[in-house]
Structure formats: structure tokens, C-alpha cells
Amino acid sequence: MRLILQRAAAAKQVDLEAWETALRAAVLSAGARALGGLMAGVGAGRRTSKVICECGETMESAGLKSKELLTILGPIEYRRSMFQCPTCAQTRYPGDEELDVIHTSRSPGVRRMAARAGSKSTFKEGRDDLKIYAGITVSAKDVERVAEDIGEQVEAWSQAERKDLVRRDETEAQTEKTIPIMYVCYDGTGVPMIKKELEGRKGKGADGKARTREAKLGCVFTQTTTDEKGRPVRDPESTTFVGAIEGAHEFGWRIYAEALRRGLKSAKRVVVLGDGAKWIRTIALLHFFGATLIVDLYHARQHVSELCKILFSGREKEIVRHRMRWWTDMDDGNIEKIIREASKKLHFLNPQARKKAKKEIAYLEGNKKRMRYSAFRAQGLFVGSGVVEAGCKTVIGSRCKQSGMEWSVRGANAIISLRSMMMSGRLEEFWEARAA
């Protein structure tokens, strides 16, 4: 470091960036040497207790083995004792266990940085960010492996938490109702997959082949007040997310456990917001019985727009006129009027168009009780699922649906789990639990 300062003083031109870069490298190098000294005795020397193999046998010392470990201060080499089982030949390194570096050459600090970098942007961008911001040199593949590994650990931790929440829900007494309104919202969004993950699956494309798998995302948030105009106000920082590529049954338990964690039993009122799909209603009826079900207004309007296009095909003025009129009826909660007027026009259509129109009318008929928007607004409730729609874009879309990306289910689920935890503000909670 003294040499760096001397060279800087002798230089004729000022180059602050070069100075600070060189000094940072020197400081990190000095820190790495100090850290190496702290690690020198870990996992080496005489032990006071036996090392037991998984098979139950006492393991024998096989001498010291060197290992290079990449830390946030730089690479460090340390020597630790290796133990081997005389029966099954398995090996253990107690030093690696103490330092949390089993089967890895990356320190916990590096893995933490790489996981965050890999969850926020592409793995190549994560690699570059680590180099620029932290001076850590790894490959994009390293970032991918670490991010997905940590994501799987997050999912395993979350799964254990879900099981515990459901178990306690079955045994604990009813709690005092302290949360005014809890909202539970969930939706699906396609994630591009590698070919192996799409075999035998039907898609919406012209060739009938699937190119994506549906990732389900759910969010929970609370509402305490309305504004001066009576519009609902979401409680600040109250939104948390869960998600995965999985069936509706498995996801139902996932979102239910998250609602339990957030205080479902303490909620005076529960509102389920979704797009009216059958799987969304099924989860609501199974896990949130007694909740107020609301079909997202935006999706409902989309169905009315599609109905207008079918009924008045090619007549743009009629499409616009009926769409605006029926949207007003929908805002008033008068779904029966829309159904009645649309049904009268079915006999003007050809068989194929009539079939499509009946499908849209059936959607309105089946969801009319969940489309009483004027009544819901009068109660100060949200009628749009914009929070989970935005979540599909920020939690999943911005990371997993970039141009050229293709995922395995394992990799996508690991990143979705990691991002859900991060966007929920719970990543530090995971790291603390992991270190305990």
C-alpha cells in the first residue's frame, strides 16, 4: 500500500479512479491475509470429540488437505483435517462444516452476493456486477449455480415454514381479529422453457406446441383505511409474494400458508381478488371459505370487449358504443343487463361466432356475483388485482422472461422462490435462520 501511495504522489497527472481502484485491491488483499490467519486453525489439530460417519462408524483422520476458498476479500488457501470412514470410505471435513463451505469453494459472503446478483439480472450481468462493485471474479455459470442453489435452500426453508404454519393452524385457538381487511390475490404467467420441460404439453400457438409453463404467483396485503374520496389505500410495505411452477392444488397450500403467516386468522375480513378462472375460484372456496370473492375489473372488461368484437364483428362504431355502455353497466354491477342484451343478438351470428359469444356470456353469468363493483366500491374495497399483475411482471417477468431465455422448472422455481423472498423483504430473515 505504501508503494501505491508513493507512485500516486510521484505521478504528474491526477487519476482518482486509478488510485481508488488500486487502494481497494490493496486493502482487500490485506484483508484476505488477515482472514486467512483467522481461518488457519479452523478444522485442524487435535479434536476433543469423535467424528462419526452417517453409517455410524467412527471416522479416522486422513491428514491435512488444502482448499482454495473465494471470499469477498479475495482467494484464500487454508488447510483442514480430512476424516474418512474405514467402513464405507465416506469423507468429512469438520472445518468446512464450521465455515459453511461444504462442497463449495465460495464463502458464505460470496454466495450471498452471487445469489442476490443472479436473482436481480441475467447471470452474465450478475457476474459483471460482482466484478465491478465487489472486485469478485466469478463466471456467469458460477453465479447461476449459486443463485439456483440458494433459491432451492430458500424454497426448502419456506416449505418447512408452510408445514409448521398449517400444523399450528389446526391446533391453535382462534385469535383476536385485529387486521381490518386482508387481500389474497393470485394469477399465472408463462415462463419460457427448454424443450425437455415442454414434451407432451399443448400450447396456444398455431402449431399447437407449448413454449412456456405457467408460473403461479400470489400476494397478500392488508388495508386499514380509505382516502378522502373513499378509495381503498393499501397499507405501506404490507405486500408479500409467493410463487412457483406447480399445480393449482400445491399452489393453494402455498398461498394459504402465506396468508396464515400474515395473520389470516386475525383478519376481520378477507378478500380474494383474481381473474375469474376456475382454479382461482377453487382455491378460494377450499382455503378461504367465507371470503369476499371479486373478479378483477380489468379482466372482466376484457371479456366484455371480446364479446363486443364477436357480436359486432367488422362494425367498429358498434363495438366501441356497446363496449363503453356495457363497461358502465359493469361498473354499476348490472351484469344481468349485459347478459340479457348480448343474448338477444346471438341469433344474428354464424354457428362458430355464436359458440364464442356464448362462452363469454357464460363467463359473465358464472361470475356475476363477483362483479358487483359498485357495491364493492361502496364498501371501500379494491376491485382490481393490479398488485399481483405488477408482481407477475416484477417478480417473474423482468427476470425470467427476457429475450432468448429458456428455463428448466428447477432453475425457474429456484429463482422465483429467491425473488419472492427478496421482494417480500424476508431475505435477511432467511439468512439469519440459515446461520442459526
C-alpha positions in Angstrom: 0.0 0.0 0.0 3.0 2.3 0.8 4.2 1.7 -2.8 0.9 2.7 -4.2 0.9 5.9 -2.3 4.4 6.7 -3.4 3.6 6.1 -7.0 0.5 8.3 -6.8 2.5 11.1 -5.2 5.1 10.9 -7.9 2.6 10.9 -10.8 2.3 14.1 -12.8 -1.4 13.6 -13.5 -4.2 13.1 -11.1 -6.2 9.8 -11.7 -8.5 9.4 -8.8 -10.3 6.3 -10.2 -6.9 4.5 -10.7 -5.9 5.4 -7.2 -9.1 4.3 -5.5 -9.1 1.1 -7.6 -5.5 0.3 -6.7 -6.1 1.1 -3.0 -9.2 -1.1 -2.8 -7.3 -4.0 -4.3 -4.5 -3.5 -1.7 -7.0 -3.2 1.2 -8.8 -6.4 0.1 -5.5 -8.2 -0.3 -4.5 -7.2 3.2 -7.9 -8.2 4.5 -7.6 -11.6 2.8 -4.3 -12.3 4.5 -5.9 -11.3 7.9 -8.9 -13.6 7.2 -6.6 -16.4 6.2 -4.9 -16.0 9.6 -8.2 -16.3 11.4 -9.1 -19.5 9.4 -5.7 -21.1 9.9 -6.7 -23.2 12.9 -10.3 -24.0 11.9 -10.9 -27.7 11.4 -7.3 -28.7 12.0 -5.4 -30.0 15.0 -6.4 -32.5 17.7 -10.1 -32.9 18.3 -11.8 -33.5 21.6 -14.7 -35.4 20.2 -15.0 -38.2 17.6 -16.1 -37.7 14.1 -19.0 -40.0 13.3 -19.9 -41.1 9.8 -23.5 -41.3 8.5 -23.3 -45.1 8.7 -22.5 -44.8 12.4 -18.8 -45.7 12.3 -16.1 -43.6 13.9 -14.1 -41.9 11.1 -10.3 -41.8 11.1 -8.0 -38.9 10.4 -6.5 -38.8 6.9 -4.2 -35.8 7.3 -4.5 -32.2 6.2 -5.9 -31.2 2.9 -5.6 -27.8 1.2 -8.6 -25.9 -0.2 -8.7 -22.6 -2.0 -11.8 -20.6 -1.0 -13.0 -17.5 -2.8 -14.1 -14.9 -0.2 -15.4 -11.3 -0.6 -11.8 -10.2 0.2 -10.2 -12.4 -2.4 -9.0 -16.0 -2.7 -7.6 -17.7 0.4 -6.0 -21.1 0.8 -6.4 -23.0 4.1 -5.6 -26.4 5.3 -8.1 -28.5 7.3 -8.2 -32.1 8.5 -9.9 -34.8 6.4 -11.7 -37.7 8.1 -12.5 -41.0 6.3 -14.8 -43.8 7.3 -13.0 -47.2 7.3 -16.2 -49.0 6.5 -17.9 -47.0 3.7 -15.0 -44.7 2.7 -17.1 -41.5 3.0 -15.1 -38.4 3.9 -15.9 -35.4 6.1 -14.2 -32.1 6.7 -15.2 -30.7 10.0 -13.6 -27.4 9.1 -15.7 -27.0 6.0 -18.8 -27.7 8.2 -17.8 -25.0 10.7 -17.1 -22.4 8.0 -20.3 -23.3 6.0 -18.3 -24.2 2.8 -19.3 -27.9 2.4 -18.9 -29.0 -1.2 -18.2 -25.4 -2.3 -15.2 -23.2 -2.9 -17.3 -20.0 -2.4 -17.5 -18.4 1.1 -21.0 -17.6 2.6 -20.4 -13.9 1.8 -19.6 -14.6 -1.9 -22.6 -16.9 -2.2 -24.9 -14.3 -0.7 -23.7 -11.7 -3.1 -23.9 -14.0 -6.1 -27.4 -15.1 -5.1 -28.6 -11.6 -5.0 -26.9 -10.6 -8.2 -28.2 -13.7 -10.0 -31.7 -13.1 -8.9 -31.9 -9.4 -10.0 -30.5 -9.7 -13.5 -29.1 -12.2 -16.0 -26.3 -14.4 -14.8 -23.8 -12.6 -17.1 -24.9 -9.2 -15.8 -24.6 -10.6 -12.3 -21.0 -11.7 -13.0 -20.1 -8.3 -14.3 -21.8 -6.5 -11.3 -19.8 -8.7 -8.8 -16.6 -7.7 -10.6 -17.3 -4.0 -10.8 -19.0 -3.5 -7.4 -17.2 -6.0 -5.2 -14.0 -6.9 -7.1 -15.0 -10.6 -7.1 -14.2 -12.6 -10.2 -16.5 -15.5 -11.0 -18.1 -16.9 -14.1 -21.7 -16.5 -15.2 -22.1 -20.2 -14.6 -20.8 -19.7 -11.0 -23.5 -17.1 -10.5 -26.2 -19.4 -12.0 -25.2 -22.3 -9.8 -25.0 -20.3 -6.6 -28.3 -18.4 -7.2 -30.2 -21.6 -8.0 -28.7 -23.4 -5.1 -29.6 -20.6 -2.6 -33.0 -20.4 -4.3 -33.6 -24.1 -3.6 -32.5 -23.6 0.0 -35.0 -20.7 0.3 -37.7 -23.0 -1.1 -36.8 -25.8 1.4 -36.9 -23.3 4.3 -40.2 -21.9 3.1 -41.7 -25.3 2.7 -40.8 -26.3 6.3 -42.3 -23.0 7.4 -45.5 -23.7 5.5 -45.9 -27.1 7.0 -45.4 -25.7 10.5 -47.9 -22.9 9.9 -50.6 -25.3 8.6 -49.9 -27.7 11.6 -50.2 -24.9 14.1 -53.4 -23.6 12.4 -55.0 -27.0 13.1 -54.2 -26.9 16.8 -54.1 -23.3 17.9 -57.1 -21.4 19.3 -58.9 -18.6 17.4 -57.1 -15.3 17.8 -58.4 -11.7 18.2 -59.5 -10.0 14.9 -57.0 -7.1 14.6 -56.5 -6.8 10.8 -59.3 -4.8 9.2 -59.0 -6.3 5.7 -56.6 -8.8 4.2 -56.4 -9.3 0.4 -55.3 -12.5 -1.2 -54.5 -12.2 -4.9 -53.0 -14.8 -7.3 -52.6 -15.2 -11.0 -50.5 -17.1 -13.6 -47.9 -16.0 -16.2 -46.0 -18.1 -18.8 -42.3 -18.7 -18.4 -40.2 -19.8 -21.4 -38.9 -23.4 -21.0 -36.3 -25.6 -22.5 -37.7 -28.3 -24.9 -37.3 -31.1 -22.4 -39.7 -29.4 -20.0 -42.4 -29.0 -22.7 -42.6 -32.5 -24.0 -46.2 -33.7 -24.4 -47.7 -30.3 -23.4 -50.2 -28.4 -25.6 -49.7 -24.8 -26.4 -51.7 -21.9 -27.7 -49.5 -21.3 -30.8 -50.6 -22.1 -34.4 -48.5 -25.4 -34.3 -50.2 -26.4 -31.0 -46.9 -26.8 -29.2 -46.2 -25.3 -25.8 -43.3 -22.9 -25.4 -44.0 -21.9 -21.8 -45.0 -23.3 -18.4 -47.4 -21.4 -16.2 -45.8 -19.9 -13.1 -48.4 -19.1 -10.4 -47.8 -16.0 -8.3 -49.7 -15.0 -5.2 -49.5 -11.9 -3.0 -51.0 -11.0 0.4 -51.5 -7.4 1.5 -53.7 -5.5 4.0 -55.9 -2.4 4.1 -56.7 -0.3 7.1 -58.1 2.9 5.6 -59.6 4.7 2.6 -58.7 8.1 1.3 -60.8 11.3 1.4 -62.8 10.1 -1.6 -63.5 6.7 -0.1 -61.0 4.8 -2.3 -59.1 1.9 -0.6 -55.5 2.5 0.5 -53.1 -0.4 0.7 -51.1 -0.5 3.9 -47.5 0.6 3.2 -44.9 -2.2 2.8 -47.6 -4.8 3.5 -47.3 -6.8 0.3 -45.5 -10.2 0.3 -45.2 -12.7 -2.6 -45.0 -16.5 -3.1 -44.8 -18.3 -6.4 -43.8 -21.4 -8.3 -44.4 -23.5 -11.4 -46.7 -26.1 -9.9 -50.3 -27.3 -10.0 -53.2 -25.4 -8.5 -53.5 -27.9 -5.6 -49.9 -27.4 -4.4 -50.1 -23.6 -5.0 -53.3 -23.4 -3.0 -51.5 -24.6 0.1 -48.6 -22.3 -0.7 -50.8 -19.1 -0.8 -52.9 -20.3 2.1 -49.8 -20.8 4.3 -48.6 -17.3 3.4 -51.9 -15.8 4.4 -51.7 -17.7 7.7 -48.2 -16.3 8.2 -49.5 -12.8 7.6 -52.3 -13.2 10.1 -55.2 -14.7 8.2 -56.9 -15.8 11.5 -56.6 -12.2 12.8 -58.4 -10.7 9.8 -61.9 -9.2 10.2 -62.5 -9.5 6.5 -60.7 -11.5 3.8 -61.0 -10.5 0.1 -59.8 -12.8 -2.7 -59.1 -11.0 -6.0 -58.5 -12.9 -9.2 -59.4 -13.1 -12.9 -62.3 -15.5 -12.5 -60.5 -18.6 -13.8 -61.8 -21.9 -12.4 -58.6 -22.8 -10.5 -58.7 -19.4 -8.8 -62.2 -19.9 -7.6 -61.4 -23.5 -6.5 -58.5 -22.3 -4.2 -60.7 -19.5 -2.8 -63.5 -21.9 -1.9 -61.1 -24.6 -0.5 -58.8 -22.4 1.6 -60.6 -19.1 2.0 -64.2 -20.1 2.6 -66.3 -17.2 3.7 -64.0 -14.6 1.9 -65.4 -12.0 -0.4 -64.5 -13.0 -3.9 -64.0 -10.3 -6.5 -63.2 -10.8 -10.2 -60.6 -8.3 -11.3 -62.3 -5.4 -13.1 -59.7 -5.2 -15.8 -60.1 -8.9 -16.7 -63.9 -8.5 -16.6 -63.7 -5.6 -19.0 -61.5 -7.6 -21.3 -64.2 -10.3 -21.6 -66.8 -7.6 -22.4 -64.6 -6.2 -25.1 -64.1 -9.6 -26.6 -67.8 -10.2 -26.5 -68.4 -6.9 -28.4 -65.9 -7.9 -31.1 -67.7 -11.2 -31.6 -71.2 -9.7 -31.7 -70.4 -6.7 -33.9 -67.5 -8.0 -36.0 -66.3 -5.5 -38.6 -68.5 -2.7 -37.2 -66.1 -0.6 -35.2 -68.6 2.1 -34.1 -71.0 -0.5 -32.7 -68.1 -2.3 -31.0 -67.0 0.9 -29.3 -70.5 2.1 -28.5 -71.6 -1.2 -26.8 -68.2 -1.6 -25.1 -68.5 1.8 -23.4 -72.1 1.2 -22.5 -71.6 -2.2 -21.1 -68.5 -1.1 -19.2 -70.7 1.5 -17.5 -73.2 -1.3 -16.7 -70.4 -3.4 -15.3 -69.1 -0.5 -13.1 -72.7 -0.3 -11.8 -72.7 -4.1 -11.1 -75.5 -4.6 -13.5 -74.1 -7.8 -15.2 -77.6 -9.2 -15.8 -78.3 -6.3 -18.2 -75.2 -7.1 -20.3 -76.1 -10.8 -20.4 -79.7 -10.1 -21.4 -78.8 -7.6 -24.2 -76.0 -9.7 -25.6 -78.1 -12.9 -25.6 -80.7 -11.2 -27.8 -78.0 -10.7 -30.5 -76.9 -14.4 -30.7 -79.3 -15.4 -33.5 -77.6 -12.9 -35.8 -74.3 -14.8 -35.6 -72.9 -17.8 -37.5 -72.5 -21.0 -35.6 -68.8 -20.5 -34.8 -69.2 -16.9 -33.6 -72.3 -17.9 -31.6 -70.3 -20.5 -29.8 -67.6 -18.0 -28.9 -70.2 -15.4 -27.8 -71.9 -18.0 -25.6 -68.6 -18.8 -23.9 -68.1 -15.1 -23.0 -71.7 -14.8 -21.8 -71.2 -17.9 -19.7 -68.2 -16.3 -18.1 -70.2 -13.3 -17.1 -73.1 -15.5 -15.9 -70.8 -17.6 -13.8 -69.0 -14.7 -12.2 -71.8 -12.1 -11.8 -71.9 -12.3 -8.0 -68.2 -11.5 -8.0 -68.7 -8.5 -10.3 -70.8 -6.2 -8.1 -68.3 -3.4 -8.5 -70.5 -0.5 -7.3 -71.3 -2.4 -4.1 -67.6 -3.4 -3.6 -66.5 0.2 -4.1 -69.2 1.5 -1.7 -67.6 -0.8 0.9 -64.2 0.8 0.2 -62.7 -2.4 -1.3 -60.2 -2.8 -4.1 -61.8 -4.2 -7.3 -58.6 -4.6 -9.4 -55.8 -7.1 -9.0 -53.1 -4.7 -10.1 -50.8 -5.6 -7.2 -50.4 -9.2 -8.4 -50.4 -8.2 -12.0 -47.5 -5.9 -11.3 -45.9 -8.7 -9.3 -46.1 -11.1 -12.3 -44.0 -8.5 -14.2 -41.5 -7.6 -11.5 -41.1 -10.8 -9.6 -41.2 -13.2 -12.6 -41.4 -11.4 -15.9 -38.4 -9.0 -15.5 -36.1 -11.8 -14.6 -37.4 -14.9 -16.2 -39.0 -13.7 -19.4 -36.2 -11.7 -21.1 -35.4 -12.2 -24.8 -33.8 -15.6 -25.5 -34.3 -17.0 -22.0 -35.3 -20.7 -21.6 -35.5 -22.3 -18.2 -35.7 -25.7 -16.5 -38.5 -26.0 -14.0 -35.9 -26.5 -11.3 -34.0 -23.4 -12.2 -37.0 -21.2 -12.7 -38.5 -22.2 -9.4 -35.3 -21.6 -7.6 -35.1 -18.0 -8.9 -38.8 -17.4 -8.4 -38.5 -18.5 -4.8 -35.4 -16.3 -4.3 -37.1 -13.3 -5.8 -40.3 -13.8 -4.0 -38.4 -13.8 -0.7 -36.4 -10.8 -1.7 -39.5 -8.8 -2.9 -41.2 -9.7 0.3 -38.4 -8.2 2.4 -37.7 -11.5 4.0 -34.2 -12.4 2.6 -32.4 -11.3 5.7 -34.8 -13.4 7.8 -33.8 -16.4 5.7 -30.1 -15.7 6.1 -30.4 -15.3 9.8 -32.4 -18.6 10.1 -29.8 -20.3 7.9 -26.9 -19.2 10.1 -28.6 -20.2 13.4 
